[in-house]
Amino acid sequence: MVLTAVTLSPHAMGQANQAVLESQPAAPAVAPPMQQPQDRPLAKLATPSARDSMVARLIATLMPRNHISSKKLDDEISRKALDLFIKSLDPLKLYFLQSDIDQFHRNQDRIDDMVQAGDLSFGYEIFGRFIERVDERVAVAEELLQGPFNFNIEEQIITDPEAASYATNAEESRDRWRRQIKYALLDLKDEGKVGQEAIDLLQRRYSRYGRRWRSIDSDDLLEMYLTSVTTAYDPHSTYMSPGSLDDFKILMSLNLDGIGAQLREKDGQTVITRVIPGGAAARNGKLKTDDVIVSVGQGDDGELVDVVEMPLTDVVGLIRGKAGSVVRLGVRPGGVGEVEVYRIERARIELEESAARGKVLEHRLPGSDQPALKIGYINLPSFYLDMEAAKENKQDFRSSTRDVERILQDFRSQDVDGVVLDLGFNGGGSLTEAINLTGLFIDRGPVVQVKNSDGTVQQYADEDAGTRWDGPLVVLTSKYSASASEIFAGAIRDYKRGIVVGDPATHGKGTVQTLMDLGQQLFRNNRANYGALKVTLQQFYLPDGESTQLSGVPADVILPSITSKMDISESDLEYALPNDRVPPARHAHYNMVPTDLLAQIRQNSMARVGEEKEFGELLERIETYVRQKENSSISLDEEKFMARRKELDAQKEEEKKDLEAEITVEEVFRDTYYNREVLNIAYDYIEGLRKQNLAQAR
């Protein structure tokens, strides 16, 4: 399931993939005869209930009625759903045979009709075949583990799912698994696990993988199958089973102790997608985005339990615990290299530590004799709002707007010359807060436009006259800046109120989701838990009419970064909704981004970046990163494998430094070459506006 905010997702996390064994020996052995898939009995599975059929029919009704596209559940959705369901089971194409896929595709136009009729038999048929294939592959893997492996011959393993194909017969499948096991053994050797220890670990892993799939119940299967239908509309529309809905409510209540990190399952691995500011992991300082958790231990001396191929919900269950207790995580930083063990003391997220923070910095241009300027730097991790306190009209409820307003007041008392607002790691939050926060910098006017599924467009405006800061404003963004961050940055850009600096564009999530409780839909009450439908029902547009969807908000001044090359944006998700436009809303334009000044700022920044040694090294690392990312296969020759791994380890270490340089989380401001260039740009901008005497709206 996808655990995202109902209105504005922190960032697109994608549907959790059910993964595959990452592992491959020498010459192919003789394969045992394998039955052809046609007309064989299914593996023993639970059967869909009357309730499941009812839920399927309801989803088939609600999606076309509520989705922003208003698209019917038709053959096109059916074909997409089939591919998504198959991919959720077998993302690296290691289990199904091509004959299985051909058989499934003969019914590719029937899913829409069957779901509308409450018929789930096709999903169960595919899953039954998958279970059979898993049993066969696990048996082959356990047999191959007993054989000799030649690590000194040149052969490859395909790592890009798009470049891979399904095996056409048992012999081809067996050879692919031989290579998978060889890869896994090399991977474990890099961690220091060799010989019988490595073989035993893989045997346990594969055995657990088989048991895991056989433990899937009807609720889990219904969620996977119906989510394949909903995500055929767009990647953020999902069906939550009753259990997933309960977990979602716990998450949204924020009354949960843990380490303060968002996780996702990707190809059988538990990956960190975000370290939440103010949480235990953020205070610990070691866990980073894209790190992979491979084991979890309780307390200071509890056994480290291998969690590779373990369901995400089970991994989360191991990591959660009471505040003050200790959890130990076996982590592969960046997903490669040796495993490091991090000791983290669980805690509750303190709002104070995840709230907006500000600092006044005195900055002068390098090599210049010009006087230093006072620049107010604000770090805003999210657009937060204490909704319950606000509903109760409490005078002191917390919100990002109120906190930033207090910081700006302090900045004014210290006579700052300009303000930098850092949204580089801000994944979104409250739409209301995005509007209100924009209002601190503009007099009044429309901030965002929202299109509904019926095509109507509503404008949401700042109605509060006056500003809290009318001086120079620089907004720092990255590919991680999403949703509410994009609304704020886009409005500032459309009003020509300030300049946006950072990655070429922001994340590109321009849609709104709502959570529809199915028990309430069926019975007008939510006493019975039938799960929920999270459906995309609206799309965002900026004041000038451009949607933030897919394209994000472009930067006025671009800085080199690793994040800009990572596949983490909305456009990297399958079946993401397209970008389009609505008519522009009437709004003021400020004289604070003159074309000639912006051109000069870009030119000055490019010159400094070209002369800065650390930026030069960064550009070299970016080139290496892109080259490695484009590789679709890995050599299984041990010498070449280890040489590549060593290079990757060094690369990942540098990438972590780059990310830390670009994205400020634990501190208000980190004195890095990247952030210093942001201040240089702010300096040029402040001085340029002063020379042109521009600071007011027209």
N, C-alpha and C positions, 0 to 999 in steps of 0.2 A: 504494500500500500504506500501511498505518498502522504506524508504528514506535512501539509502546508497550511498556511493561514487561510481562513475562509475567504477573506476579502483580498488580501494582498500577500502572495507567497513570499517568504524570505528569499528565495531563489528556487529556480526550477530545479527540482531534485530528480525528476524522472521517475518512472515506475520501476520499482525494485525488481531486478532480474533474478530469476531462479537460475543458479549458476551451473558451472561445469567443472569437471576435474581438470586441473592444470597439471598435466604431467606427461613420457615416451621412450627399446633396446635394439639390437643389431638386426640380423637377417630375419625376415618374416618367418614365423613358425606356421605349421599347417593348422588351419582353422577347423574346428569341428563343424559338421554340417549345420546349417541354419535354416529353419523353416521360412518359407516365403510368407509375407505378412497377410496376404489376402485370405479372407474367410477363416481366420483363426479365432478361437475363443478369446475374450478379453481377460486381462488379469482381474482377480477378485477385488472389487471396489465397492465403496458405499454407493447407494443409488440416490438420485435426486428426490427430494421430498416434494410434497404438494406446496409447501411454503416456498421452496426454491423456484418452482414453476411460477408461483404468484409474483415473486420478486423479479424474475426475468421479464414477465409481461409488463410489470410496472416500469422497469427500466426502459423497455422498448417504447413505452408511452411517454415517459418524462423527458427522455433525451431530445427527440425532435421538437417537443413543445417548449423546452426551456433553453436549449443550447443557443448560443449567440448566432450560429450559422443557420438555424431553423431547418437544417438538412434532414431529410427523411432517413429512416433506417432502411437502406436499400442495398443493392448488390455491391456497390462500391464500398460501402462500410463493411459489408460481409467479407469481401476479399481482404481488406486491410485487417479486419479482426482476426481472420484465420492466420495471416502471416504473423501478427503480433502474439497470438496465443502460442504458435509453434516456437517463436523466438523466445518467449518467456520460459518455455520448458527447455529448449536446447539452443542457447544463444551462439555457441561456437560450433554447432553442427557436428557434434561428436556421437550422438546417440541414434537419431533416426537414420534410416536408409533413404536413398532417393526414391525407392519404390513406395515407401511410406508416404512421403511428401506428395508423390504423384496421385496416390490413392486419396489423400485428404483433399487435394485440389479439385478432384472431380465433384466435390460438394461445396466448393468455395462460394457459390452464389446462394446457398441455402441457409446460412446462419441467420440472416435477417428474418426470414420467414419463420424459422424454427424458434428463435427467441421470442418473437411476437406471439407465437402460439404456446410459449412456456415449455418448449421441448428442448431439453439440455443434452439429449443423447449423443449428439455429435461431439460435444466437448468431452464427454465421458469416454467416447470411443477413442479420441486422440490421446487422452490421458492414459487410458488402458494400454494402448500400444506403447506409449512412452515408458510406462512402468516395466513392460516386458523388455524393452530395449535397455533400460537401466540395469535390470537383472542380468541380462546377457553381457553387457559391457563390464559390469563389476566382476563377474565370473572370469571374463577374459583378463581383466587387469590383475586379479589375484593370481591367475596362472602365470602371466607374463612376469610378475614380480619375482618368481622363482628362477627365472632364466638368467643367463649371462648378458651383460651390456657392454657394447664396444663404444667407448667415448672418444675414440681417436679417428673416426671416419667422418667425412663431410656429408651431413644431411641436415635438412631444415624442418622446422615446425612452423606452420602458418598460425599467426597470432591475430590477424585481422579477420573478423567474422565475415566481412563483405567479400574478402578474397578466398574464403574457404568454400568448399562444396560438400554436399552429403556423400558419404561412401555409397558406392553402387552395389557392393557385395560384402560378404563376411570377411574375405581376405583383405580387402582394402580397409575395412573398418578396423580389423586387427592390427594392421600396420600403423594406422593412425594412432591407435592406443599404445602401441609399442613406443612411438615417438613421444606421446604425451607422458608416459611413465619415465622415459629417459630425461625429458625436460624437468619433471618434478624431482628426480634424483639429483640432477645438477643444481637445481634451485636449493634443495636441502643441503647439498654439499657446501654451497656458498654460505649457508647458515652454520656450518660446522657439524651437520648431522650426516653420518656416512654409514655404510655397511648395514648390518641387521637393524640398527636403530632407525635408519631412514626407511627401510622396507616395512618394519613394523608400523611406523607412523602412517605410511601410505595405505597399508592394509586396513588400519583402523579408520582412516579418512574415507576410503572407498566404501567400506562396510557401513559406516555411519550415513554416507550419502544415500545408499540404497534404502536403509531403514527410514531415513528422513522422508523420502518420496512416498514410501508405503504408508507413512503415518498421516499423510494429507487427508483431512476429512472433507465432508461435502461442503462445509462453509468455506474452507480454504480454496477448494476447486471452483466453487461458484464465484468467489471473489476474483480469481485469476481469469476465469472465462468471461465474465461480464465486464471486467475491467479492460479486457482486450477489445470488447465492443465499444466501450465508452472512449477509450484512448484512440480509437480509430477516428473519432471526431476531433480530438485534440489531446495533447499529452497531460493536461491537468484535470481532465474529467475522469473520475474513477468511481468504482463501486467499492464500498467498505462493508465487509462482513460484520455481523454483530460484535465479534471480538475486536476487530480493527476499530470499530466505532467507539468501543469502550476505551481502547488505548488512546484514540484521538482526543476524547474528552479529558482524559487524564493529562495529556500533553498540553492542551489548551488551558487547563486550569492553572498551570504553572505551580502546582502544589506537589512537586515530585523532586525527591532528592536524587542526586546522581553526579556525573562529572561535568555536565554542561557542554555537551557536544551533540551535533546532529550527525546521524549515521545513515548510510544506504548500503544495500547489498548490490554488488556488481561482480558478475562472473564468479560467484561463489565466495567472494571476499567481502569483509565488512570494512567499508571505506569511510573515513571522516570527511564530511562535506562542509562542516562549519564548526569552529570552536566558538561557543557563545561567550561574548564579553561578560565578565563578572562571574563566570562559572568556575568550578574547581579546576578544570583543565586549563582555562585561560590563566588562572593564577599560578598554576604549576609551570606553565610556559613551554612545555616540551611538545605536546601533541599539536599537530598542524593539519591543515587541509590537505587531503589526498594521502595521508598516512593510512596504512592498512593494519587493522587489528587482527593478529593471528592466534592469540591466546589470552585468557582472562583468569586471574587468580584472586582468591578472597583473602584479605588480610596480608600481613607481612610474610607469611610462610605457607599459605594455601597452595595447593597444586595448581600449576598453570594448565588450564583446560584448552585443548586445541579447538578453535572455533572456525577453522576453514571449512566451508561447505555447510556450516550450521545456519539454520534459519535466522533471519535478522531478529525476529521477536525473541528467540532464545538467547541470542547474544546480548540484546538489550536487557533481558531479565538478569543475566549474569553481572552486567555492569551496574545496574541500579542498586541502590542500597541506602541505608540511613545516613544522614549527615553525620560526619565525624568518623565514619568507618573507612577502611582502606581497601582499595581495589588496585591490583597490579595488572597492567596491560602489556602483553608482548606485542610490540609494534615494529612493523617494517617501514621506516621513514620513507615517505613518497612511494611506497609500494615495492621498493627494490632494496637489495643489500641485506646486511645482517639484521637480525631481530634485536631490538633494544627493549628492556623492561622498564616501564615507567610506573612509579609508585604515586598514586593520586589519592588524596583524602577527599571523599565525597562531601558535597556541601550543597546548600540551596543557593540559587542565583540571587545575589543581592542587587536590587534595582540601582542602588547607589553606584555600584561599580560598572553597571551596563548603561548608565545614563550619559547624557551629553556632558563633556568636560572641556574646559577652555584653558588657554595659556597665552600670555603675551610674550612674543619673541622680538628681540631687537635684531634686525638683519640688515646687512649691507651687501652690495654686489661684490663678487670676488674680483680682486685687482683694481677696485675702484676707490677713489678718495671721497666719494659722495657720502654724506652723513647716513647713519643707520636710520631705518624706519621701524616704527612699532607695528607689528603685524599680529592681530588677534587670531589664534588658531583654535578652531572648534572641532573636536572629534565627536561625531554622532554615529553610534553603532546601529541604531534602529529608530523608526518612528513609533515610539511607544506611547501608550495612554492607559491610565488606570480607569478602565471603563466603568467598573462598579462604583467607584468613588465619584466619577463624573455624573453618572445617572442619579446618584443620591445628592447631587449638588453640593458636595463637600467643598469648602473654600480652598483647601490645600491639596487637591488631587494632583498627582504627578503626571506630567506630559512632556514630551520632547519640546514642544513649543514653549511652554513655561520655563523649562530649564535653559533653553537657548536664549530666551528673552532676558533672563537674569544674567547670563554670561555676557550678552551684548551690553547690558547696562553697566556691568563691571568694566568692559572694554572701553566704553565711552568715558567712564570716570578716569581711565588711564590714558585717554587721548590717543587711542590707536589710529594708525593711518589707513589701515585696510583690514579686511577679514578674509580668512580662508576657512571654508566649511568642508571638512573631510568626510565624504560619503563613500570612500573607496571600498569599505567592507560592509556597507549598509545594504542589507537584502530587502528592506521594505518595512511594512508595518501598517499603521492606521492611515487610511485615505484621508480622514478628517485632519490628522496631524500634518500630512503633506500639504494640504490646503492652508491650514493655519500657519504653518512654519513659513510658507511662501509669503504669507501676508506680513511677516515681520520685515520683509525687504521690498515690497511693493505697496503702493498706496491702497489700491483696491482694484478688483477686476477678476475675470475668469481665470482659474488656475488649471482646470482639467475639464474635458468633455467626456461623457460616457454614453456609448451607444448600446441600446438594449436589443434583445433578440427580435423585437418587432420593427427594428430599424430606427426608432425614435432616438434623438440625441438630447441629453440634458447637460447643462453647464453648471459646474460647481465653482463658486467664486469666493474670493476673500472679500467680505463685506465690511471689514474693520478699517476705517479710514486711518491714514497715517502709517508711518514705518517706525521700526525700532533701530534700523541701521540703513542710512541712505548713501553711505560711502562705497568705495570700491569693494567688490565681492568676487572671490575666486572659489569655484566649486570643484573639488577634487573627486573624480569618479574612476571606476575601473569596470572590467567585465563582470565583477561581482556585484556592482551597484544595480539593484533591481527594483521593480514595482514603484513603491512610493518615492524612492530615491530618483527614479527616472522622471516621475511627475514633477518633483521639485526642480531638478536640474533642467528639464525641458522647458518649464515655465520661465525660469530665470533666463534661459537662452532666448525664448520667444519674445520676452519683454525687453531684450537687449539690456538687461539689468546688471549682468556680470558675465564673466567668462568661465567656461568649463574646461578643465585641464585633466589629462590622464590618458587612458586607453583610447583607441580610435572611436569606440562606442561602448555604451553600457550593455547590460545583460539582454534586454529586449523582451521582457515579460510585460505585456500590455493588456492583460486580461484579468477579469474578476471572477472568482468562483464563489458559489454559495453551497451550503451543506443542507441537503433535503433529507430529513429523517423519514425513512420509508414506513415505519410503524405509524407515524403521524399522518402520512399521506394516505395510508390504507384505512386507518380507523379513527382519524381525527384525534388521536392521542398517541403519546410515545411510550406507553407503558410496556408494550411488546417490542422487543428489540429485533427488528428485521434488517438492521444495517442502515446504510445511508448512501445517497448518491451525491458526490461532489461534482457539480456541473459548472462549466464555464458559461455564464449568462450575459456578461457585459465585456466591452472592450474600451480601453482608455485612448483618449486623443488629447494632444496638447492644444494650447490656445490657437496656434496657427493652423490646426486641423490635421496635423501629421500624427499617426499612431506611433506609440513607443514599441508596439508589437514587432518582434523579429529584428528590426533595424536598430532599436535602442535610441539613445540620445548621443549624437556625435560630439566629440570634443572640439573646442575651438583651437586648443594647443595640444598636440599629441606628444607623449613621451614614450620612449621605448620601454617594453615590459614583456615579461614572460607570460603574464596573465592574458595578454591580448592574443596569444597563440594557443591557449588552452581550449579544449572542446567543452566549454562549460556554459555556453550561452543558449538562449531559447532556440536559435537557429540550428543548434546541434541536436535538438530533440525531434523525434520522428512525428510527422503529421502536425507540426506546429502551425497555428493559424497564420495566414498571410498578413502582410502589412497593407493598409489602405488609408484613405483620407476621408475626412468629413469637412464641411465648409468651415472656414476659420471663424473664430469668435472675435468680436470687436474688443480691442484692448489697447492700453497705452503702450508707447514705445519710449524707452529711456535712451538718452544720448550717451550711453556708457560703454558702448562697444564700437567705436569708430573703425571703419574699415582699414584706414591707413595705420592706426595704432596697433590693431590686431596683426596686421602683416609684419610690422616692426617687431612686435613681441615674439612672433613665430621665428623670425629670422634670427633674433638675438638668442633665443633658446636653442635653435639648431646649431648655432655657432658654439655655444657653451657645451652642448652635448657632444659635439664633434671633438672638442678639445679635452673633455673629461675622460681620464684613463678608465675609471670604473664603468662609465657608460660604454666605452669601447669594448671592455671585457664582457659586459652584459650583452652587447650585440653579437659577439662571438658565441656566447652561450645560447642565445636565442636561435642562431643559425644551426647549432648542433642539436638543440631540442627539436626543431622542426624536421631536421633530417632523420633523427631517430624515430620521431612520431610517424613519419611516412613509411617506415619499414613495415612490411606486412609479414615478415618471417624472421626467425632467429636460428642461427647455426647451432647445431647440437654437438659440434666438435668441442671437447672440453676446453681446450686452450682458447679458442675463439669465444666460446660462451663466457668464460671467466674474464677475458679481456674486455668484452662488451659490458659485463656486469660491473667491472671496476670503473669503466668510463661512466656508466649510468649512475653509480654511487656518487662519484665526484660531481656529476651533473646535477643530481638531485640535491646534493648538499648546497651547491651554488644556487639552485632554484629556490631553495628554502630561504637563503639569504636575500635573494631578489624579492621574494614575496614579502619578507619581513621589512625590506626597505620600502616597498611600494605601499603596503597596507599596514596602517598603524592600528593596533588593537589594544594591547595591554597598556600602552603609554599614550598620553595626549599627543605628544610629538616626539618622533625618534629622529635623531640627528644623523641622517643617511644622505648619500649623494643624491638619491631620488628626491627625497623631501626637501633638500636644500635647493634643488632646481625648481621645485614648486614655489618656494619662497622667492627665488630669483625672478620667476615669472610674475609673481604678485608684486614685487618691487617695481619691475618695468611697467606693470599695469597702473599702479598707483601714481608713479611719476608721470606717465603718459597722460593720464586723466588730468593731473594738476596742470600740466603745460597747456592743455586744451581747455582748461577751466570747465570740465564737464562733470556734473554730479547730480543733476536734477532731471526729473521727468518732464516731457513736453506734451 
